[in-house]
C-alpha cells in the first residue's frame, strides 16, 4: 500500500485522469491514483483519510490534517474530475 501525507507538500494539484501532482521543498512528483473505489473518512478529530480500493484492501491511502481542509478538498476535486469537460483543479 502506498501512503501519502498531504501535509508534507506545499503544492497539491489534481490533474485529469486521476493524477495527483505534489510539490515541496524535497522536489515534486506526479502520482496516478487508482480508478478503484474511493472512500473518504473524516471521523477522526485531527486527521482525515482517503482510501482507494476495496474495503478489505486499499492500494493507496492519503492522509492530512483536517484543519488544513485538504482531504475534503482533494476528495471533492477528484469527484469533480470525473465529470466530463473538467480541467485541472488546484487545492488551497
Order of alpha helices (4+ residues) and beta strands (2+ residues): beta-beta-beta-beta-beta-beta-beta-alpha-beta
